[in-house]
Amino acid sequence: MIPTGNDLLNAYAVTRRATQRTPLLDSGALARATGAVRVFVKAESLQHAGSFKIRGAYWRLTRLSEDERESGVVAYSSGNFAQGLAAAGQAQGVPVTIVMPIDAPATKRIATESYGARVVLSDHGDRPREEAAAELAREIAARDGLVLLHPFDDPEIVAGQAGAGLEALEQLREIGAKPDIVVCPVGGGGLIGGVALAFRNDDPDVRIFAVEPEGYDCMGTSLTAGETRRVTSGRRTICDALQATQPGAAPFEAARAAGVTGIAIGDAAVVQALRFAFEKLKLVLEPSGAIALAALLDGRVDAVGREVVVYVTGGNVAPETFMGFLVGDRA
C-alpha cells in the first residue's frame, strides 16, 4: 500500500512532462515573520488547473487498461481533484465524469466542465457531503460501466502527488538548501502522503507537519491513534476542499511511515494567511490552499532558526469571495 521510492520516481518521470514546474519562492517576509532562517513557498496554486491535483490524476489515468480508458472514469470531488482529473482526462483522451457536492463553489464546477468533464451534482442534506458524493459516484460507475477513481485513497494517487515533493527537492538542491521542516495542507491525505514519502526518503531527520481545519483533523487524529479514525464535528469551515471526515488508508499509511505530525488550525488564521500571501507573496490562494501557511504564521510550527518548506496548494477561488476575505467580510 505504501509506494516505494522507485514508484515515486517512475510516476514523476511521466507526470513532469504534463505538469508545470511550479515556483519555489524564497520569502524573506515569511522568514522575518516566523524567525526562520529561510522559508521556501512551493506554489502549487500555480499548477495546471489551479492546484497540485493534476499530478496524481494524470499518473492514475496512465495506469488504466485500454478498455478502461475507452469506457472512462468517474470520481467525486468538491472541486480541485475534479479540475485536475478533468484536465488530465482531456490531455489523455479519457472521458471523465465528476460527482460534485451541490454546494461546491460554482467557479470550480464551471472550470471542471471547461475541461470537457461531465459534472453530476449530489445533494447531501445533513450527511457529510463527501459520503453522499461517494455513494452517487459508486452508483454511476456500476450503472454506466465506468472505472471508479478515489480522489486520494489510492497508492497510485499518492505516488503521483509525490511529484510535488520530488520537484521541490530538485529545486532545493539547485540552490544548496536543505529543509529542517516541511508543512503541507491535508484533506484526505493524497498530497501529504506523497510529499512526506519524498522528503523522508531524502532525509530521515526532516520534520513533516500535516495541517487540517479544526473539526476536520481526521489525519492528525488518526496519526495520534495509530489507525484511521473518523471525525464527526460537522462544524463549518471556509476550507471547502479539506472537509474529509476520514483519511484514506493508503495516504494514512504513507504519512504514518514518514512520521508526520498533525496540526489543526482555525478559519481566522487562514484568513490572515490569505492576506499575507496576497500582500507579501503576490499569490491569490483559496482558503484550503493557504492552511499550511496559516499554521506557520500562527506559530503552530516552531520555525525559529530553521529552514522551512511550506506548500500553498490551490488558487481556485471566485474573485468576489477572495475580495471578501481581504476586506474582512468573510471569516
C-alpha positions in Angstrom: 0.0 0.0 0.0 2.9 2.4 0.6 4.6 3.4 -2.7 8.4 2.7 -2.8 11.0 5.3 -3.7 11.1 3.8 -7.2 7.3 4.1 -7.5 7.6 7.8 -6.8 10.4 8.3 -9.3 8.6 6.4 -12.0 5.5 8.4 -11.6 7.4 11.7 -11.6 9.3 10.8 -14.7 5.9 10.7 -16.5 3.9 13.4 -14.8 6.7 16.0 -15.1 6.2 16.1 -18.8 2.5 17.0 -18.3 2.7 19.5 -15.5 4.4 22.8 -14.8 7.5 23.2 -12.6 5.8 25.4 -10.1 7.9 28.1 -8.4 9.8 27.6 -5.1 9.7 31.1 -3.6 12.4 32.1 -1.1 10.4 34.5 1.1 12.3 36.9 3.3 9.0 38.3 4.6 8.0 34.9 5.9 11.4 34.3 7.4 11.1 37.6 9.3 7.5 36.9 10.4 8.4 33.4 11.8 12.0 33.7 12.9 13.1 31.1 10.4 16.5 31.2 8.6 14.7 30.7 5.3 11.2 29.9 4.2 10.5 28.4 0.8 7.0 28.5 -0.5 6.1 25.8 -3.0 3.4 27.5 -5.1 1.3 24.6 -6.3 -1.5 27.1 -6.7 0.1 28.0 -10.0 0.0 24.4 -11.3 -2.2 23.5 -14.3 -5.9 23.6 -13.3 -5.0 25.7 -10.2 -3.7 23.0 -7.8 -1.4 20.1 -7.4 -4.2 17.6 -8.1 -3.3 17.1 -11.8 -0.1 15.3 -10.7 -1.9 12.3 -9.1 -4.8 12.4 -11.5 -2.5 12.3 -14.6 -0.5 9.4 -13.2 -3.6 7.4 -12.2 -5.0 7.6 -15.7 -1.8 6.3 -17.2 -2.4 3.1 -15.2 -5.7 2.3 -16.9 -6.1 -0.5 -19.4 -7.1 0.3 -22.9 -10.6 -0.9 -22.3 -10.8 1.2 -19.1 -9.5 4.3 -21.0 -12.2 3.9 -23.6 -15.0 3.5 -21.1 -14.0 6.4 -19.0 -13.8 7.2 -15.3 -15.9 8.6 -12.5 -14.8 10.3 -9.3 -16.2 12.5 -6.6 -14.7 15.9 -5.7 -15.6 19.3 -4.3 -13.5 20.9 -7.0 -9.7 20.7 -7.2 -9.4 17.0 -7.9 -12.3 17.4 -10.3 -10.4 20.0 -12.2 -7.1 18.1 -12.1 -8.8 14.9 -13.3 -10.8 16.7 -16.0 -7.6 18.3 -17.3 -5.7 15.0 -17.2 -8.6 13.2 -19.0 -8.7 15.9 -21.7 -4.9 15.6 -22.2 -5.1 11.8 -22.4 -8.4 11.4 -24.3 -10.1 9.7 -21.3 -13.8 10.6 -20.7 -14.3 11.9 -17.2 -17.5 12.2 -15.0 -17.3 14.1 -11.8 -19.8 13.9 -8.9 -19.6 17.2 -7.1 -21.5 18.3 -3.9 -24.3 20.7 -4.8 -22.8 23.4 -2.5 -19.3 23.2 -4.0 -18.1 26.6 -5.4 -19.7 27.4 -8.8 -16.3 28.5 -10.1 -14.9 25.0 -9.6 -17.9 23.4 -11.3 -17.6 25.7 -14.3 -13.8 25.2 -14.5 -14.3 21.4 -14.4 -16.8 21.5 -17.2 -14.5 23.7 -19.3 -12.0 20.8 -19.5 -14.7 18.6 -21.0 -15.9 16.6 -18.0 -19.5 15.8 -17.2 -20.5 17.1 -13.8 -23.2 15.5 -11.8 -24.3 17.3 -8.6 -25.0 15.4 -5.4 -27.4 16.7 -2.6 -26.1 15.6 0.7 -28.7 17.1 3.1 -27.5 16.5 6.7 -24.9 13.9 5.7 -21.2 14.6 5.2 -21.0 15.8 1.6 -18.1 13.5 0.8 -20.1 10.4 1.8 -23.1 11.4 -0.3 -21.0 12.2 -3.3 -19.0 9.0 -3.0 -22.2 6.9 -2.9 -23.5 8.6 -6.0 -20.2 8.1 -7.8 -20.4 4.3 -7.0 -23.9 4.1 -8.4 -22.8 5.9 -11.6 -19.8 3.6 -12.0 -22.0 0.5 -11.7 -24.7 1.8 -14.0 -22.5 3.2 -16.7 -19.6 0.8 -16.6 -17.1 3.4 -15.6 -13.9 3.0 -13.6 -14.4 4.4 -10.1 -11.4 6.5 -9.0 -10.9 7.7 -5.5 -9.6 11.3 -5.2 -7.0 10.3 -2.5 -7.3 6.8 -1.2 -5.2 5.1 -3.9 -1.4 4.3 -3.8 -1.1 5.5 -7.4 -2.6 8.9 -6.5 -0.1 9.1 -3.6 2.8 8.2 -5.9 1.6 10.8 -8.4 1.2 13.6 -5.9 4.8 12.9 -4.6 5.9 14.8 -7.7 5.2 18.0 -5.8 7.8 16.8 -3.2 10.4 15.5 -5.6 10.2 18.7 -7.7 10.8 20.8 -4.6 13.7 18.7 -3.6 15.3 19.2 -7.1 14.8 23.0 -6.7 16.3 23.0 -3.2 19.4 21.1 -4.3 19.9 23.5 -7.2 20.4 26.3 -4.6 22.1 24.3 -2.0 19.3 24.4 0.6 18.2 21.6 2.9 14.9 22.0 4.9 14.5 21.1 8.5 10.7 21.3 8.3 8.0 20.7 5.7 4.4 22.0 6.2 1.6 20.8 4.0 -2.2 21.0 3.8 -4.3 17.9 4.2 -7.8 16.9 3.1 -8.0 13.2 2.5 -4.2 12.8 2.5 -3.0 12.2 -1.0 -0.6 15.1 -1.1 0.8 14.7 2.3 1.3 11.0 1.7 3.3 11.6 -1.4 5.2 14.7 -0.2 6.1 13.1 3.1 7.5 10.0 1.5 9.5 12.1 -0.9 11.1 14.2 1.8 11.5 11.3 4.3 13.3 9.2 1.7 15.7 12.1 1.1 16.3 13.0 4.8 15.4 10.8 7.8 15.6 13.8 10.1 13.3 16.2 8.4 10.1 17.1 10.4 6.9 17.0 8.5 3.6 18.6 9.5 0.1 17.9 8.1 -2.3 20.9 8.6 -6.1 20.5 8.6 -9.1 22.7 9.5 -10.4 22.5 13.1 -13.2 20.0 13.2 -11.8 18.1 10.1 -8.5 17.0 11.6 -9.0 13.3 10.7 -5.4 12.7 9.6 -4.0 14.2 12.8 -6.5 12.3 14.9 -5.7 9.1 13.1 -1.9 9.6 13.4 -2.3 10.1 17.1 -4.4 7.0 17.4 -2.2 4.8 15.2 -5.2 3.9 13.0 -7.6 5.6 10.7 -10.4 7.4 12.6 -13.4 9.4 11.6 -14.2 12.8 12.9 -17.9 14.0 13.2 -17.8 17.6 14.4 -19.9 18.9 11.5 -18.7 22.4 12.1 -18.3 24.9 9.2 -15.0 25.9 7.7 -14.0 28.2 4.8 -11.6 25.4 3.7 -14.2 23.8 1.5 -11.7 21.4 -0.2 -10.5 20.0 3.2 -13.7 18.6 4.6 -12.7 14.9 4.6 -14.0 13.1 7.7 -11.6 10.2 7.5 -8.2 9.9 5.8 -7.7 7.4 3.1 -6.0 4.2 4.2 -3.2 4.5 1.6 -2.2 8.1 2.4 -2.6 7.4 6.1 -0.1 4.5 5.9 2.3 6.7 3.9 2.0 9.6 6.4 2.5 7.2 9.4 5.5 5.6 7.8 7.0 9.0 7.2 6.5 10.2 10.8 4.1 13.0 10.0 2.7 15.2 12.8 -0.9 16.6 12.6 -1.9 20.2 13.3 -5.5 21.7 13.3 -6.0 25.4 12.6 -9.0 27.7 12.7 -10.5 29.9 9.9 -9.4 33.2 11.4 -5.7 32.2 11.0 -6.5 31.1 7.4 -7.9 34.5 6.5 -4.7 36.1 7.8 -2.7 33.8 5.7 -4.7 34.7 2.6 -4.0 38.3 3.2 -0.3 37.7 3.8 0.0 35.6 0.6 -1.6 38.4 -1.4 0.3 41.3 0.1 3.7 39.7 0.6 3.9 36.8 -1.8 1.6 38.2 -4.6 -0.3 35.0 -4.6 -4.0 34.5 -4.9 -5.0 31.5 -2.8 -8.2 29.7 -1.9 -8.6 29.1 1.9 -7.8 25.3 1.6 -4.6 26.1 -0.2 -3.4 28.6 2.5 -3.9 26.5 5.6 -0.3 25.3 5.9 0.8 28.9 5.6 -1.7 29.8 8.3 -0.2 27.3 10.7 3.3 28.6 10.1 2.3 32.3 10.5 0.2 31.4 13.6 3.2 30.0 15.4 1.9 26.4 15.4 5.2 25.3 13.8 8.4 26.3 15.6 10.4 27.7 12.7 12.9 29.8 14.7 16.4 29.2 13.4 15.3 26.6 10.9 14.8 26.2 7.1 11.2 25.6 6.1 9.3 24.5 3.1 5.6 25.3 3.1 3.1 24.2 0.5 0.4 26.5 -0.8 -1.7 24.3 -2.9 -4.8 25.8 -4.6 -5.8 29.1 -6.2 -9.3 28.2 -7.3 -11.4 31.0 -5.7 -14.1 33.3 -7.1 -12.9 37.0 -7.2 -15.8 38.2 -5.0 -15.1 35.5 -2.4 -11.4 36.4 -2.3 -12.1 40.1 -2.0 -14.4 39.4 0.9 -11.6 37.8 2.7 -9.3 40.7 2.0 -11.7 43.4 3.2 -12.9 41.4 6.2 -16.4 40.4 5.1 -15.7 36.7 5.4 -14.0 34.7 8.2 
